[in-house]
């Protein structure tokens, strides 16, 4: 299992990590994991929070009751990056990565202890969802899209402004013993998130 340790990194280090990513991963959303309140776009890149619980097949893969969805593919080695548009996300949302074995049933804490490494907005304040407490993020400019960089060789998950590449936050990962990590999204009321192509 991945360790729950977390550390901040210097801006220059994070910028180097962003620049070294070899290209964007082609990520889509996995409808089999989507909470029944979530509405996926036809291209499986956008997701919004609906008002009604859809009648979907009960599945151990599906998040309930948390309004989460995983992306595909999963990654177990190498360096990978993708971006999520958050400009129209509203006041409650989170983006990041989760272990493929992340608990799908019950309430989640969105922290590394749960197997989730994420940043997001909660009641108008940006946070890194770290253990044991969330860390408020004071950003000079609110990003329209967030770049998520998963770096297995350097054991980090880093977040940056997708347009300016300004660093946001970085988590440290311990060796993961082959378990895949997958893109992960959580949506509050009136939220809309979209994976950038």
C-alpha positions as CSV (number, residue, x, y, z in Angstrom):
1,X,0.0,0.0,0.0
2,X,1.2,3.6,-0.6
3,X,2.3,5.5,2.4
4,X,0.4,8.6,3.6
5,X,3.4,10.8,3.9
6,X,3.2,14.3,2.4
7,X,5.7,17.1,1.7
8,X,5.8,20.4,0.1
9,X,8.4,20.9,-2.7
10,X,10.2,24.0,-3.8
11,X,8.7,25.8,-6.8
12,X,11.7,25.2,-9.0
13,X,11.6,21.4,-8.3
14,X,7.9,21.2,-9.2
15,X,8.4,23.2,-12.4
16,X,11.2,20.8,-13.4
17,X,8.8,17.8,-12.7
18,X,6.1,19.4,-14.9
19,X,8.5,20.1,-17.7
20,X,9.9,16.6,-17.7
21,X,6.6,14.9,-18.3
22,X,6.8,13.3,-21.7
23,X,3.3,14.1,-22.8
24,X,-0.3,14.1,-21.7
25,X,-2.0,10.8,-21.0
26,X,-5.3,10.1,-22.9
27,X,-7.6,9.8,-19.9
28,X,-11.4,9.2,-19.9
29,X,-13.9,8.6,-17.1
30,X,-15.0,5.1,-16.2
31,X,-18.8,4.9,-16.1
32,X,-18.7,1.7,-14.1
33,X,-17.3,3.5,-11.1
34,X,-19.4,6.7,-11.3
35,X,-21.8,7.4,-8.4
36,X,-25.4,7.3,-9.6
37,X,-25.8,11.1,-9.0
38,X,-23.1,11.8,-11.6
39,X,-23.9,12.5,-15.3
40,X,-21.1,11.7,-17.7
41,X,-20.8,13.4,-21.1
42,X,-21.0,11.2,-24.2
43,X,-17.3,11.4,-24.8
44,X,-16.6,10.3,-21.2
45,X,-14.4,13.4,-20.5
46,X,-16.9,15.6,-18.7
47,X,-19.0,15.0,-15.5
48,X,-21.6,16.9,-13.6
49,X,-23.6,16.4,-10.5
50,X,-27.2,15.6,-11.2
51,X,-30.2,16.1,-9.0
52,X,-31.6,12.5,-9.2
53,X,-30.2,9.1,-8.3
54,X,-29.9,7.1,-11.6
55,X,-31.1,3.5,-11.6
56,X,-27.8,1.8,-12.4
57,X,-26.7,-1.8,-11.8
58,X,-25.4,-2.4,-8.3
59,X,-21.7,-3.0,-8.6
60,X,-18.7,-3.3,-6.2
61,X,-16.9,-0.9,-8.6
62,X,-19.3,2.0,-8.2
63,X,-18.9,4.7,-5.6
64,X,-21.8,5.0,-3.2
65,X,-22.7,7.4,-1.5
66,X,-19.7,9.6,-2.4
67,X,-20.1,11.4,-5.7
68,X,-16.8,10.2,-7.2
69,X,-15.6,8.7,-10.4
70,X,-12.4,7.1,-11.5
71,X,-10.6,7.7,-14.8
72,X,-8.9,5.2,-17.1
73,X,-6.3,4.0,-17.7
74,X,-4.6,3.2,-14.4
75,X,-0.8,3.6,-14.0
76,X,1.8,1.6,-12.1
77,X,5.1,2.9,-13.4
78,X,6.6,5.8,-15.4
79,X,5.5,9.4,-15.6
80,X,2.1,10.6,-16.7
81,X,0.1,13.8,-16.7
82,X,-3.3,15.0,-17.5
83,X,-5.4,18.2,-16.9
84,X,-8.8,18.8,-15.5
85,X,-10.8,22.0,-16.3
86,X,-12.1,23.5,-13.0
87,X,-13.3,27.0,-14.2
88,X,-16.9,26.0,-13.9
89,X,-16.5,23.5,-11.1
90,X,-18.4,25.5,-8.4
91,X,-17.4,25.7,-4.7
92,X,-17.1,22.0,-3.9
93,X,-14.9,19.7,-5.9
94,X,-11.6,17.7,-5.8
95,X,-9.2,16.2,-8.4
96,X,-6.3,13.9,-8.0
97,X,-5.4,10.2,-8.1
98,X,-6.6,7.2,-6.1
99,X,-5.4,3.6,-5.6
100,X,-7.3,1.2,-7.8
101,X,-8.3,-0.6,-4.5
102,X,-9.8,2.6,-3.0
103,X,-12.9,1.9,-0.9
104,X,-16.0,2.5,-3.1
105,X,-18.7,2.2,-0.4
106,X,-19.2,4.5,2.5
107,X,-17.9,8.0,3.4
108,X,-14.4,8.9,2.3
109,X,-11.9,11.3,3.8
110,X,-10.1,12.2,0.5
111,X,-6.6,11.7,2.1
112,X,-3.6,9.6,1.4
113,X,-4.6,7.3,4.3
114,X,-7.7,6.4,2.2
115,X,-5.5,5.9,-0.9
116,X,-6.4,9.3,-2.4
117,X,-4.0,12.2,-3.2
118,X,-6.0,15.3,-4.2
119,X,-6.5,19.0,-4.1
120,X,-9.7,20.9,-4.5
121,X,-12.1,23.6,-3.3
122,X,-14.2,23.4,-0.2
123,X,-16.5,26.3,0.8
124,X,-14.6,28.6,-1.5
125,X,-11.1,27.7,-0.1
126,X,-8.5,25.6,-2.0
127,X,-7.0,22.8,0.0
128,X,-4.6,19.9,-0.3
129,X,-6.4,17.0,1.3
130,X,-3.5,15.8,3.4
131,X,-3.2,13.7,6.6
132,X,-3.9,14.5,9.4
133,X,-5.3,17.9,8.5
134,X,-6.2,19.5,5.2
135,X,-3.7,22.2,4.2
136,X,-5.2,25.5,3.0
137,X,-3.7,26.6,-0.4
138,X,-3.2,30.4,-0.9
139,X,-3.0,30.7,-4.7
140,X,-2.0,34.0,-6.4
141,X,-4.3,33.2,-9.3
142,X,-7.1,30.7,-9.4
143,X,-6.4,28.1,-12.1
144,X,-8.9,27.5,-14.9
145,X,-7.5,23.9,-15.2
146,X,-5.3,21.9,-12.9
147,X,-2.4,19.7,-14.3
148,X,-1.9,16.5,-12.4
149,X,1.5,14.8,-12.7
150,X,2.0,11.3,-11.5
151,X,5.7,10.5,-11.2
152,X,6.5,7.0,-10.0
153,X,10.4,7.3,-10.4
154,X,10.5,10.3,-8.1
155,X,7.5,9.0,-6.0
156,X,5.4,12.1,-6.3
157,X,2.0,13.4,-7.3
158,X,2.2,17.1,-8.2
159,X,-0.4,19.6,-9.0
160,X,0.1,22.8,-11.1
161,X,-1.8,25.5,-13.0
162,X,-2.3,23.8,-16.4
163,X,-1.9,27.2,-18.2
164,X,0.9,28.9,-16.3
165,X,2.5,25.8,-14.8
166,X,2.6,27.6,-11.5
167,X,3.0,25.0,-8.7
168,X,0.1,24.3,-6.5
169,X,1.1,21.3,-4.2
170,X,3.0,18.0,-4.2
171,X,2.5,14.8,-2.3
172,X,5.2,12.1,-1.7
173,X,4.5,8.5,-2.5
174,X,6.1,5.4,-1.0
175,X,6.9,2.4,-3.3
176,X,3.5,1.1,-4.4
177,X,4.2,-2.6,-4.9
178,X,2.6,-2.7,-8.3
179,X,-0.8,-1.3,-7.4
180,X,-2.2,1.0,-10.1
181,X,-3.2,4.6,-9.5
182,X,-6.1,6.1,-11.4
183,X,-7.4,9.6,-12.0
184,X,-10.0,10.5,-9.4
185,X,-12.7,13.2,-9.3
186,X,-15.2,14.2,-6.6
187,X,-18.1,16.6,-7.3
188,X,-20.2,18.7,-4.9
189,X,-23.6,20.2,-5.8
190,X,-23.7,22.2,-9.0
191,X,-20.2,21.1,-10.0
192,X,-18.9,20.4,-13.5
193,X,-15.4,19.0,-14.3
194,X,-13.9,18.1,-17.6
195,X,-10.8,16.2,-18.6
196,X,-8.8,18.3,-21.1
197,X,-8.1,16.4,-24.4
